[in-house]
Amino acid sequence: MAVARNQWYVAAYSEEVGDGLLARTICGEPLVMYRTGAGQAVALADRCVHRRFPLSASNRDGDRIVCGYHGFTYAPDGACVAVPGQTRIPRTARVPAYQVVEQDSLVWVWIGDGTGDADSIPRAPWLSSPDYVTVRGMEPLAARYELLVDNLLDLSHETYLHAGYIGTPEVAQTPITTEVDDEAGIVYVSRRMKDVECPPFYSESTGVEGRIDRWQDIEYHPPCFYLLHSRIAPTGVEPGPDGDDPHAFHVEVGYAIVPETDTTTHDFWWVARDFALDDEGVSRFLRDSNRTVVLQDVEALNLLETVIAAEPEGYQELSINIDTGGLAARRVLQRLTAER
């Protein structure tokens, strides 16, 4: 599978990993995840070494997994500690164990060789901050993950695909600025809109009436992590000289864009806000509205995948100024994939 390896990928939300055995395929590699009695998240290859039976369809015995087919038993480090009918355990009886880091309520796994640098994992501190409230979910995407990267790096599509939710005419009309930090491997795309229409996504959640100033500042951390820092304020309201911004509303939208196979993707999404923290109605509205937006993207990208699969080899796209962020992301992904 042609993806960037020797990289960290989000495999689950923290609350998904518990006593049960969770099956999830990341970059073509089937994993089984669970949490030990001490609370440690574990990720093993989801295949018994004996006859390939999925460990996710097996049973737990304390912190161990007992294969549901022939009883091979595995410790959290992947070592086989018991086999049926004999006391000697074959030296090669073990399954790969994946390095796991849990932070900001996300479970990351290292897909590749050796040991990954945990300090290189991008942060999303608002996901576990008491100063923010978060709604989130995950949708399956029947399309290659690069299409979702393209989609999120060019938000002009909001005007057309998400009209009535998050899109307004000004999103497509406003130019963007794009920067690439080659050393850190981060793509930045910014769109700053002044005196524009407030879409229902924000007018209903913030209560702002009338026109607004709206910022969309993107950070893309290849291969899989996307952050959209959104600022919404009544027109003319600017941050203070020290960066304080008490009269604006801040929404941290994020995605983990995780390849499952060559043509399927895990579309993790979240919306964190610093206002109306105790208002469950606002949470419900943002959860439902953002899921609708995500599903609109899913429908469009699933359709696009079928078109790409059927088109002749060598088809040439046309790109324009709004594509600079997506094209920069493609270049970084191509480099990372070549380094695998």
N, C-alpha and C positions, 0 to 999 in steps of 0.2 A: 504494500500500500504506500503510495507516494505522498507522505506527509512529513512534516518536520519532526524528527525524533531527537532524543537527548534534550527533551523539553518537558516542562511541567504543564499538565492539563487538569482542569477541574473535572472531577469524576462524580461528585454528588454534593448536595447540600448536607450540612452536618446532621440535620434532623432525619435525613433519609437513612443514615447508617446507624443501625441499632442492633437489637438481638437477632433479628432475622437475617437471612442470607440474601443480599442484594446482588442481582446480576446486572452488569453493564459492560458494554463493549466500548473501548476507547482506542481509537487509531487501529482498528482491526483486531485488537487483543481482548478476548473475553475475560472479564474480571469477576470475582466474587468478593463482596465487601461485607464486613460486619464489625461489631464493636466488642472488644474484650470486656471481661468483668471489671477491669480497672479503667475502662472508658477509652481505651486506645483504638483508633480506627485501623483496620487491617484490610489489605487488598492482596489477593492471591490470584494466580491463573485459575480460571474456572474450568479445569479439566483434570480429572484424576489421571495419574500416570499409568494406571493399570489398564483400563479399557475406555478411557476418555469420558467417563460419565461426568456431567456437569456437577461441580461441587455446590453450585447455587441451588440445585434440586436435591440436596442431601440434608444432613441433620447436624445439629451442634451437640457436643458433649462438653459442657463447660466452655473453655476457650478454644476447643478443638473442633474440626469438622470431620465427621464420619461419612465417608462416601456412601450414598444411598444404594449403590449397586453391589459392591463386594466388601465394604467395610474398611477400606484403607483409611487411616486416620491421620490427620495433618494438624500440626501445631501452627500457631500464628506466623512463625517464620518460614512456613512452607515445608518443613521437614516432616517426613512420614514417621510416625512414632508407633504405629501398630499395623500389622497386616494379618489377614486371616490364615489359619492353618499352620503357622510357623512362628518361631520366636525371632529368627534372624530377619532383620529388615534389610532389603537390598540397598547397597550404597547409593544407588541412583534414584532411590524412591523419595523424591521431593518435587514440589511444584514451585515455580518462580514466585517469589514474594516481591511486591512492588513497594518502593519507598513512598511513604505517605506523610504529608504535612497538612495539618488542619489549622486554618487561621481565618479570621473574619467570617466565621460560620460556613466556610467552604472547605471541602475535602479535595486536596490536590494529590495527584499521583505523578511520579516520574516515569515517563515512557522513553526508555532508552537504555544505554549501557552505563555501568558504574553508578555513582552516587551524584544526585543533583544538588546544586547549591540552593538551600532553602531561602537564603537571603535574596535570591534573584526573583522570587515569586512576587508579583505586583500586589499591592495592598488595596483593600476596599474597606477602610475602618468604619465607615458609617453603617455597614451591615450589622455590626455588633455594638454600635454606639447608643447610649441612652438618649442622645440628643436627636436621634432620627428614628422614624418608624418605617419599616420595610414591608412591601408585599412582593411576592416572587412566585415563579413557577418554572416549568420546563416543558417544551413542546418538541415532539419528534419532527424532524424535517427530512423529507425524502428528496434531498438534493445535496450536492457536494458543499462542504463548509465554506469554500472560497466564495460562493454566491452570496452567502450571508455576510461575509466580510465586505464584499462590494456594496451590498445593500446598506450596511450600517455606516460605511465611510462616506456615502453620498446621500445625505438626508433630504436632498431636493425632492426625492420621491414621496416625501410626506405630503406635499401639495396635492398629489394626484392619487396615490394609493390610500392615504389616510385622511382624506378630506372629511370633515365632520367629527374628527377625533383629535388628532394632533397636528394636522396639516392646515396651513393657510397659504394664500398666494405668495406672501413675502418670503417664505422659505426658499422656494425655487428662484425667486427674483434676486435674492441677496448673494453677492459673491462670497467666496470662502478664501481663507488663507490656509496654506498647508506648509508644515515644517516637518523635517525628519531629523531626529537625533540618531545619527548613525552609530555612535558609540553605545548608546543605551538600547538602540533598536526600537525606538518608539516613534509612532506616526501621530502628529498633532494636526487636527483640522478644526478651524474656528469659523463660526458664523455669528456676527453680532448684528442684531436687528433693532432698529429704533422706530418708535411710533408705529407699531404694527398691530394687526388684529390679534386678539387673544383667542386661541382655539378652545373648544369646550373642555378638553383635557385639563387645562389650567384654570379657566374661568370657574368651572364647577368645583374644583378642588380647593382653590385659594380664595374664591369670593371676589377676586379682582373684577371690577367693572370698567369698561372702556378699553382704550388702547394701551399697549404695554411696550416696554423694552425687553427684548428676549435674547438671551445668549445661549449658544450651543457650542460648547468647547469639548472636543473629542480627544481622548487618549486611546490609541490602539497599541496594546502590548502583544505583538505576535508571539506565538501563533494564535492564542485563543482568547485573550482578555480584552474587553472593550469597555471603556468608561465614557459616559456622556454627562458632563457637568452642565446642568441647566440653571439659568438664573431668570426669574420672571419678576418684573417690577412695574408699577405704574409708570407711564412714560415720563421721563425726566428725572426719575429717582436714581441717583448714582451711589455707588459704595462710598464710604467715608475715607478720609485721607489715610487712615491706618488699616484700611482693608475691612473695617467693620461694615456690616451690611444689614442692619436690623429691619429695614423697611422693604426688603426683597424676600422672595420665596426661592428656596434652593431645592432642586430635585436632582438626585444622583441616580441616573439610569445606567444599568450595566448589563452586559451579556458575557457569558462564557460560551464561545463558539467552538464546540468540541466535535471533531470528526468521529463518527462511529465506524463507517466503512467509506469506500471511495465515493459513494453517492448517497450517504445518509449522515445526519448530523444531530447531535444533542443541542438544542437551542435553550440554554439556561437564560433566564431574564429576571431582572428585579428593578424595583422603583423604590428609592429611599427618599424621605422628605423630612424637612426640619420645621414643619408647621402642622397644626391640627393633630398633635401627637396622640391625643386621647379620643379622637373622633373616629369611631369605627365606620361611620358612614363614608367618610373620606377614604379610608382604607379600602372599603368594599368598592367604591367607585373607581379608584385608581387600579385596583386589581382587575376588575372586570374590563375597564377601558383598555388597559395596557395589554391584557390577554387578547382582546379583540384586534388590536393593532398587530400583535405578534402573529396571530392567525391569518391576518391579511397578508403579511409578509410570507408566511409559510405557504399559503395558497399560490401566491405569485411565483415564489422560487421553485416550488414543486413543478409548476407548469414550465418554468424556464429550463429546469433540468431535463424534461422530456424533449424540449426543443433542441437543446445542446446535444443530447444523446443521438438525435436523428440527423443532425446537420453534417454536411460533408467536411472532411478534414481540410484544415487550412482556412476556414472561414475567418474573415477579418472584421473585427468590430471597429466602430467609429467612436473615438473619445473626444471630449471637450473639456473646458476649464473645470467644470464641477467634478470631473473624474480624477483630479490630481491626488486626492487623498487615497482613493481606491487603487490607483496605479502605483502609488508609493508603497502601499501595503502589499500589493502583488510582488513587487520587487524584493521586499524584505522576506516574504514567504518563500519565494523562489530560492533565495540565498540560503535560508535555513533548511529547506528541503534538500538542497544540493549538498549540504554539510552532513547529512544524516549518516 
